[in-house]
Amino acid sequence: MGAFGAMLRSLRGLIPMELIAGAGWERLVELADRLPGSVIDERFGFEFSLADAEPAADFCVIARPNSRLAGHYVRQGKAAGADSSAAVLGAFLDEQGQAESYLARIGAGIILEYDLVDVGPGQEQTPGIFIVPGSSEKRIIIGPGGPGELGAALAQAAGWKGSAVEPQQVERIYEALPRKCFIAQAGVMPGRAPRAVRLIVQGVKPEEVPPLLEWLQWPGEPAQAAAVLMSVAGRIRTVAVSLDVSARGVAPRLGLELYRPVEWYRTDRAGWAAFVDWLAELGWCVPTKAAGLRGWPRMEHVFSADGPYRVHQALNHVKVVIDGDVTAKAYAGMALVPASRAEA
């Protein structure tokens, strides 16, 4: 199997031009040509900024320890300079592939997120690194070593040395959470400043979000979050709270991840179309992006140099970001299965 770029080009007809085109497509292809074909071993995803009419997207892949894709990053890291971000990521994935590693003990995986919207041509990005549950049954990523171990793993993945701030902050947030809440995902973005850990908290009802934010000493306006959640009442199944935590504590930026009452793998084209129409009515989604999102959910077949594949496209969730202004992003996924296996 060659580079992922060849497969991506065969998928061009399934990706709405309103969502990715022009310079946005060129940046995505440039990244795809550097990635191996094993990207398609798992589903991969796109992040669309809904207030921005530019047809461009960020991109993410799943690199489970000991997978073929993880092996690519390990080999790439060994060939890179000792202090490079590639070497740090490769060493982390290599270590986490061991039987008694942190990720092995808690049954978690890794999502790598590439910022492409704001990069120039030829500019290589250091991906964000997120620790996520290995399956829907294992939702909690806090292992026997406690939240400090999670913070230490994130600092190691980012190459942050000589500081205990991140483990301490993760412990502080974890201990402040109500008993029924849990940290479902956690990540670092080594290519961004300022340095911070992103924590995704689940297990909270929409009406419980404002008091939770006050409890966690979020430096924003809980009433603003309450207004957003009031506007989505009755349209979502659950909400997750995305917090950035630095040495100074919880940052002003807040993400409210909205999940409709359908699982991510359900195409539900009509249901998503109605939800997207509502986002456009609120002014959170420009008309071109709304048109593209309506056309995303589908099940199709494509023919590549490796043979025919069944392609499943679905929308996962929408995140409303409060950071002074209110903006929204949509998260979409693709999953490819060889036609022979799909029909077995």
N, C-alpha and C positions, 0 to 999 in steps of 0.2 A: 504494500500500500504506500502511495506517495504522499505528497503534502496535502493538507486539508484544503488548500486553495483550489485544487482541481474539483473536489466534491462541491465546494461552495459555489463555483461557477455553474455547475450543473443544477444548482438550486435557485439560480437567479430568477427564473420565471415564477417561483413561489413566494418571492419576497416583494411586497408592494413597493412601488417606486415612491409612494408618498412617505414611506418609512426610511428607506435606505436608497440613495442614488447619488450620482455625481461624486464629489469629493468624499462623501461619507462611504460610498461603495468602494472607492479606491483605497481608503484607509483600512477598511475591513479586509479587502483582498490582500493588501500588503501584509497584514498580520497573519491571515490564513496561510499565506505562502511560507511563513516561518514556522507554522505549526504542523505536526504530523497528522496523517490520516486517522490515527487512533482517537482523535477528538470525537468521532462519531460513535465510539464504543459506549458512550453515555449520552444523555441528552445535553444540549448546549443551549445558550440563551442570549437574548438581546435586551438591552435597556433603552427605552425611548423617552426622551424628554418631551412632554406633551405640550408645553407652552412655546416650544421652539419649532418654527416651521422648517428648519434645515433638515433634510432627509438624511439623518446620521444616527448611529446607535453605538453604545458601548457593547462589549461582548464578554461572555463568561463561558468557562469550560469546567468540567468536573474531573479532578485528578485524584482518584482514590489511591492511597498508598499501595504499592506493588502492582498497580495497573500499568498497561502499556504506555499510557500518556504520562504517568508519574515517572516511568523509566526514561522517557524523553527528557524531562526536566532534570533528572539526576545526571544523565550523560552530558547534557548541556552545561550543568553546573560544574562538573569535573573538568570540562574543557575551558571554562571561563577563568578570569582572574580571581585570585583568592578572596579579594574583598568586594567583588562585584555582587549585585543583587541576584544575578543568575546563580552564582556559587552558593549564596545563602539559601535560596529557595531549594536548589538541588540537594544540598546537605540536609535540609530540614525534611524533605520528602524521603530521602534515603534513610534517615534515622527513624522516621515514623513508619517505615516499612518493616521494622523489626518486630518480633513477636510480642515483646513486653513494652512496646512504645506506648506513649500516651494515647494516640489515636486508636491503636489496636485494642487497648484495654477498655475504651469507652465505645468502640464500634462506630467511630465517626469518619467522615470524609472531608475533602477539601474542595472548595470552589475557588477558582482563580478568575478575577474580574479585571478586564482590560479597559481603561479609559481611552476611548478613541475620538470622542466628539471634539475635545479641546486640544488635540495634538496636531503638530504639523507633519507634512510629508517626510517620511524617512525617520521620524522620531520614535525610537523604541521605548515602550512603556514598561515599567515595573508593575506587575499585576497586584491588585489587592488580594489578600489571602483570607479566606473565611472558613472556619471550622463549622461543619454542619452535621446533623445526625446522619448516620449511615442508612437508616430506613425510617419509614413512618412510625414503626413501633418504638424505635429508640429516639425519643424526641429530646431528651435532656443530655447536654454535652458536659455537664459537671460530673467528673469522675470521682473515685475514692480519694484522690489527692486534694479535692476541694477546688473552689474557684481560683485560688492562688496558682494552682497548677495550670489552669486554663490560661491565665494571664501570662505566666512564664512561657508557655508554648507559643503564644502569639508574639511575645517579644523576641523569642528565638527565630520564629518564621520571618519576622521583619528585619532581623539583624541588629536589633537594639541591644547594646551591651552596657553593662555596668550600672543598671538602674533597676530598682525594685518597685518603681512607681506604678507600672501597669498592673502587676499582680495585686498590689494593695488596693488599687482603685476598683478592679474587678471584684475583689472580696467585699469592698465597702458596698457596692451596688447590690451584690448578691445577698448580703446580710440584711439590707434594707427592704428587699422585696417582700410583699405579703406571701404567706406560705403557699398559696395556690399558683403563684406566678413562677416562671422559670426562664432561664436564659436558653433560648433555642438555637441561636447562632451567635458567633462572635468573630470579628475580623480586624485586620489591620491593613492599612493602605500605605506601604512604604514610600510610594512615589508622591504622596501628597503631604502638604504642610498645613497646619501644625500637626505634630505627632499625636495620635490618639488611637484608642481602641473603640470599635463600634460593637455595641451589644444589642441584640434583638431579643426583646422580652415578650413572651407569650403567656397565655393563661389569664389575661385581664379582659373584662367586659368593657365595651365602649364607654359606658357611663362611669366606669371606675378609673378611666385614664387621667382625668384632671386631678383627683386627689392623689393618685400615684405620683404624678409629676411634682406635686407640692411636697410629697413625702421624700422624693429623691432630690429635692432642692434644684429642680430644673430652673435656670435663670430666665425663662421666657414667661409668657402669659398663659396660664392654664385655661383661661377663658377663651383664648384664641383656638386652642386645641379642642375645647368643648364645642365651639361653634362649627368647626370642621366636622366633628363626629355627629353633631346634631343634623347636619345637612345630609349625611350618608345613612341616617337611621332607616332601618328596614330594607336596605339594599345590600348589606354585607353580612357574612356569617360570623366573622371574627376579625379582630384587629391585633396587630403586633406593634410594639413601641420600639423605635430605633433610636438609640442614644449614643452620642460620641462622648467618650470619657478621656480626659487628659490629666496631666499633673495638676491642673487648676480645678478639676472636678468635672461636672457635667457641662457640656458645651451648649450654647444657645440653639444650635441646629437640632431639630426634632423631626423624625420620620414617623408617620402613621401608615402602616402597611395594611391595606384593606383587602380582605379576601371575600369573594362572593360565595354563596352557598352551593358551590360546585367544586369538585376536586380538580386539581391542576390538569389531569389527563383527560377531562371531559371537554370535548370541543365546544359544545353549547354555543354555536355561532349566533343564534337569535338572542339568547340571553346576554351575551357579551355586547352585541350591537346596541341593545337597549341601554346597557350600562354606559357604553361609550357615548351614546347620544346625550345621556344625562351629564357626563363629564363636560361635554361641549357646551351644554346649556349653562353650566356653572361658570364657564369661561376658563376652565382648567385645561382644556384641550383645544388646540387650533383645528380648524376644519380639515386641513390636509392630513394631519396625524389621525384624526377621527376616522377619516375614510380608509386610511391604511389599516388601522386596528380592526375595523369591521371586516376587512378582507383577510385577516391573518388566520383565524381558526379554520382548519381544514384537514382532510386526510387525502393524500395524493400519492402517486407513484412517479419516480424519476428514474432515468437510465443514466448510469455513469460508466466510466471505464471498468469499474469492478462489477458491473451488472446492475439489475433493477433493485430499487429500494422502495419500501413503503415509508412515506414521510408523514409524521403526525405533528401538526402545529397547534399549539394551545397558548392561551393567555393565562398567566399564573396569578398575578395580583397587580394592584395599583398602589403606589406609595405617594402620599401627600406629604410634602416637605414644608415645614414651617421654619423659616430662617429670616425673620423680618417679613418678607413676602410669603405668599402661599403658592407653591407650584406642585405639579404632579408628574409622576413617571409611571410608565407601564412596563411590566416585565413579561416577556414572551419566550417560549421555548420551542425547540425542534427536537424530535427524536427520530432516528433512522433505523430501520430494521431491514436486513436483506429480504427480498420478496420470498425467497425459498423458505426462510425461517418463519416469516409472517404467516405463510399459508400452511405450515406444518400442523 
